Amino acid sequence: MASKEPVGVLRSRAPGQIGCSLLCLSLLSLLLSNVCLAQQQTGWCQFERLKVPLPNRKVESKAGISEYWDIEAPDAQELKCAGMSVVRYTLKKGALLLPSILNAPLVYYVLEGIDSNNHAGKGLHGAAITGCAQTYEAGTAKESREQEEQHQKVRNIEHGDIVAKPAGIADWVYNYGNETLILIAFIHVGNHANQLDIFARRFHLAGQGRSLGGENPKGNVFSGLDVNTLARAYNVGPELASKLQSRDDLVEEIVQTGEDFHVLTHALMQKHKPHRRNLRYMDNYNGEVAETFCNFELRHNIDDPDQSDIFNLRGGRVSMVTSFHLPIFGTFKLTAERAVVYDHSMMTPYFNLNSHSVFYVTYGSARVQVADEHGRNVFDGELKSDDVFVLPQNYVIVKETTGPSFEYIAVKTNDKAARTPLAGRISVIRALPDDVVALAFGLSREEARSLKYSREEITLFRPDNSTHLVNSS
């Protein structure tokens, strides 16, 4: 008869068996962690009521203001659902938003600055893309031994521009106009390019950022490295290397430039043509990088009325930026939408087919109603300038202006984002057979046809037939 092993004694296993066991445990652990994460993400999109999130922190400096709608804020469930953080940057005249790196793609919308002449804000945007050529240079005299200035391409930005920034790319913004420049930044932390966690992590190349609470400054990426190591890496002295760490000052992420500050641009090249210094743009540079990531266009103006995708003379206009306009949006898996709804007008009730939407109201106000899958009204309130609002996938929304107009910029979490209208010429109701509509809603055939064909507009219209209005109270 076979002897029994004592309780608590483990039998020895062959190395192959041990490896197989460890592999099974690893796969099981990975599966359980993914299930927990999926359950957690599902929980983020369960709402009794939708709220309008407020900025949870504000960082002021002499040159500007940064206001954050952080996804980790206590009342940010809607932002967690969409996987999106929002930042509003206000840059004063001559202000520089210092270079920093994010763990997720970012989309700027350039909001118009206000001055006494009502001029639009203007600025420069630069993105330091690893491996791409430094195509802007300042040629010096041949006899000079001084290293000529070189840097990568910079872009002029102005009101209405959409500017894309890939994850892990250092970028900066400079306000060279005579008025305040305002940027609305959408950070898609739910993007596949983010390999860390669901939070927007900003790695400052210069200056000192702020912690979530906003009280204590935190260092930049050089602060955690040894000064002598930095000196050897840059082949400079320790005193110069120590300045990279910004330990002896409280430089924020927005700083004021001086009168001698300049960046090589096409305008500067034209201005300095007669002068001794030869500024030029290197059209033909070494390295065959055409049709690569280096040549991706990062800017597109979404506010040009002539480029509107939908236009109604009485209702307003809607413009989209997709991967067709900015191919890099295909990498981001994002779409941008700009809408201007005129006074006494509305957008058709609709739902997002395959994305969440994060709205920033740029002007005006509107009554907004949202319904969920249970037929509950989860939001019925007014959105006004500077409000942030999240529309989850498949939730039905309708917007009606309550002021002179209602204008917003929105980012959708799909590069092929589509919406399904519930009223109008291309609506779901219009696509159903008459008898299906009649039976579904308890209507006569004539009522069903009236419901289907009484509205010929597509997206925007003015509901000016007051005889159909009823008191819902």
Secondary structure, DSSP 8 states (H G I E B T S, - for coil): ------TT------HHHHHHHHHHHHHHHHHHHHHHHHHHHHHHT--SS-------EEEE-SSEEEEEE-TTSTT-HHHHHHT-EEEEEEE-TTEEEEEEEESS-EEEEEE----TT----EEEEEEE-TT----EEEE--TT--S---EE--EEEEETTEEEEE-TT-EEEEE--SSS-EEEEEEE-TTSTT--S-SS--EEESSS-EE-TTSSSEE--TTTTS-HHHHHHHHTS-HHHHHHTTTTTS---SEEE--TT-----HHHHHHTTTSSSEEEE-SS-SS--TTSGGG---EEE---GGG-SEEETTTEEEEEE-TTT-THHHHHT-EEEEEEEETT-EEEEEEESS--EEEEEEEEEEEEEEE-TTS-EEEEEEEETT-EEEE-TT-EEEEEEEEEEEEEEEEES-TT--EEESSSTTSHHHHS-HHHHHHHHT--HHHHHHHHHS---SSEE----GGG-----
